[in-house]
Amino acid sequence: MEQNTTQKTRMVNGAPTAPAVANIMEAFPDIQPDQVITHAELESVIGFPRRSNRYITVVAAWKAALFADGNVLIASVPGIGYRRIDGTERVGYSGRKLKVGIRRIKHAGNVALSTSSEGLDSAGIRQRDHVARVCSIIAHTHAMEQRALRSGNPIQELIAEKSAATQKES
């Protein structure tokens, strides 16, 4: 009975990734900004094809280790491999991650808000209300910060508002 390695299955306590990650670190010790590491290079080091679950798991562990150990961020180059990104690209990357996260938070809030209290006990109702409240606070804060960012320098605006309020009181 042969197992399809691309089929999504959950494996608990599988083979450790540390040896394969160490092999990749040894093969690519000092990754420079914009250096591309191809899938073929990684396949030869890992020993598994790029569409296998093992390859995906090891590459994810390698990327996490690089970020944790040396603040090195690796991004995907579709169809080619991976490369190190720095500077403005890191800010863009974090912005995209934030945007996706905010969408997920808003969706979670909508699910909580649209959940009927019928069939929920008091703990379930409290949890539903908490999730909805936290999600709405995060969405509101995000919207307010976007407005402040679009309008200019938010710190200067706060200083101007405070000084205007102080002058009105005088």
N, C-alpha and C positions, 0 to 999 in steps of 0.2 A: 504494500500500500504506500504509494508515493505521495508526499505532501507538496502541494503547490506553495512555493515560497512567497508568491505575491498575494495570496489570499490573506485577508485580514483576520488574524486570530490573536487571542490574548494568551500570552505566555507569562507565567509567574515564575520567578526564580530561574530565568533563562541563563544562557552563557554570559559571563561578564564582558563588558565592552572595554574595560581598562587595557587589556593587552593590545587590542586593535587600535585604540586611541593612542597608546604609546608608540605603536609602529608608525602611525600617521605623523605624530609629533617628531619622530626621529627622521622620517622622510622629508618633512617640511619644517625645519627647525625655526626659521626666521622668515615669516610671511610678511612681505612688504605691502604697503598700500597699493591697490589696483593689481596685485599679482593674482593671476587666474590659475587655479588648480583644477584640472579637467577631471571629468568623471572617469576617464580611462586611467589616469594616474591613481586616483583613489581606489578604483577597482583592483588595480595591480597590487596595491599595498594591503587592502582589506581582504582580498581574495574572494569576493562575492560580487555578482552582477549588480548594477546600480538600481535595478527595479526590484531587488529582493528586500524583504523586511530587515534582514541583517545589515545590509548596506545602509539603509535609511536610519536604523537605530544607531549604528556606529558613527555615522556622519553627524547625527544630532548630538551624540555624546561628545564628539570632538569639538563641535562648534560651542557647546556649553562649557567645555573645559577651557577652550581658548579665551572665552569671555570671562570666566570666573578667575582664571589664573593671571591673565595679562591684559584684560580689557580690550581684547581683539575681537572685532565684530566681523563675522563672515556672512556674506549675502549670496544668494543663489544667482547664477547667470543661466537663465533658461536654455536648456539643451546643450550647454557647454560644461558647466561645473560650478565652482564657487570662487569668490574673491573677497579680499579684505577691503572694507570700506572705512573711510575716515572723514572727519570734518563735516561738511554740509550734508553729505550723504547719510551720515549717522543721524543728523537732526531730521532729515526727511524720513528715514527709516522709523525713528521713534514716533514721528507724527502720524505715519501710516498705522503703526501699531496702536496708537492712542485712538485714532478714528475707528478702527475695527473694534477696540475695546468698548468705546462709548456706544457703538451700535449694539453690541452684545448686552451691555448694561440696560440700554433703553428697551431692548426686546424682553429681557428678564423682567423689567418693571411692568411692561405691558401684559406679560403673561400673569404676573402676580395680580395686577389690577383687574384683569378679566376673569380671575378665578372666583367662582361663587363661594359664599360661605357655607352653603348647604353641604353637609357631609364632613365639614371641618370641625374639629374640637377646638377648645379655647386656645390651645398651644398652636394649632395650625393657623388659626385666625391671626394670632399675634405675629407669627412668622411671616404670613402673607403680607400683613400691614407693614412690618419692618422692612421687608424686601422692597415693597412698593415705595415706601418713604425714602429709603437710602438711594434707590435708583433715581427717583425724581430729584433729589438733592444733587446728585452727581450730574445729571443731565442739565439741571438749571445752572449749576456752577460752570459747567463747560460752555453753555450758551453765553453766559455773562462774560467769561474770559475771552471768548471769540470776539464779542462786541468790543471789548476794551482793546484787544489786539488790533482790530481793524481800524479803530478810531485814532490810533497814534500811540503815544507813550502813556501807559496806564498809571505809572507812578507820578508823572507830572500832572495828570488829570486829578489824581487823588489829592495831591498837594494843593492844586488850585481850588478844588472843592472845599477842602478844610479851611483854607485861608479866606474864601468867600463866606463860609459859615461863621468864621470867627469875626469877620468885619461886620456882619449883620447883627451879631450879638452886641457889638460895641456901640 
